[in-house]
Each structure stands twice: as structure tokens, then as C-alpha cells.
Amino acid sequence: MEGNNDDRSRRDETGNHRLREMKKRRDALNARIMRETNKVRSAEHRKDTRRKILMGAWAYEQATKDSEFSRMVMAALEHFLVRENDRALFGLPSLKKSESQSQ
């Protein structure tokens, strides 16, 4: 009878050890998946930023050559830009001043 308990105890220990090892491998794999996911996201973010820079450079160059295009861009920026420092960069009036004047 005592032998059966020893066998069962060893099986339980072996099973617990195997389970702990599997969980360690799972956690390590999850960490690798997270790192790879972050790399992909980061690469996509860099591509998106690069596209915005290139599009902005093109639009800026076109605006310097074409006054009608420049007016269209400025009108669009007037509505698009809401942060004061962004508006100042393009010489647009402060929204705070505009709001107080309209009241």
C-alpha cells in the first residue's frame, strides 16, 4: 500500500514539474510574440510617419508654387489644426482669440 502512495506522489511531482515547465515555455513564447508584435507595430508607425513627412513636403512645395493650392491648404489647416502651437507654426490665428471675438 505504501508503494502505491509513493508512485502516486512521484507521478504528481512529475506532473507538477512538467506543468511548471510548460507554463515557463508558454510565458517565454508569449514574451517573444509580444516583442515581435511591437516590432511590427513600430515598423508600421515609422512607415506611416515617413508617408506623412513626404506628403507634407510635396504639399508644401506645391503650395509655394501655386497660390490657389496654397489658399486651399491654408483653409483646410484653419479647420484641421486645433493645437495653438501648430496653428502658430502656420501663422494661423489662435482659436482662443477667435472664440472670444465671436462671443
Rosetta blueprint (number, residue, H / E / L):
1 M L
2 E H
3 G H
4 N H
5 N H
6 D H
7 D H
8 R H
9 S H
10 R H
11 R H
12 D H
13 E H
14 T H
15 G H
16 N H
17 H H
18 R H
19 L H
20 R H
21 E H
22 M H
23 K H
24 K H
25 R H
26 R H
27 D H
28 A H
29 L H
30 N H
31 A H
32 R H
33 I H
34 M H
35 R H
36 E H
37 T H
38 N H
39 K H
40 V H
41 R H
42 S H
43 A H
44 E H
45 H H
46 R H
47 K H
48 D H
49 T H
50 R H
51 R H
52 K H
53 I H
54 L H
55 M H
56 G H
57 A H
58 W H
59 A H
60 Y H
61 E H
62 Q H
63 A H
64 T H
65 K H
66 D L
67 S H
68 E H
69 F H
70 S H
71 R H
72 M H
73 V H
74 M H
75 A H
76 A H
77 L H
78 E H
79 H H
80 F H
81 L L
82 V L
83 R L
84 E H
85 N H
86 D H
87 R H
88 A H
89 L H
90 F L
91 G L
92 L L
93 P L
94 S L
95 L H
96 K H
97 K H
98 S H
99 E H
100 S H
101 Q H
102 S H
103 Q L
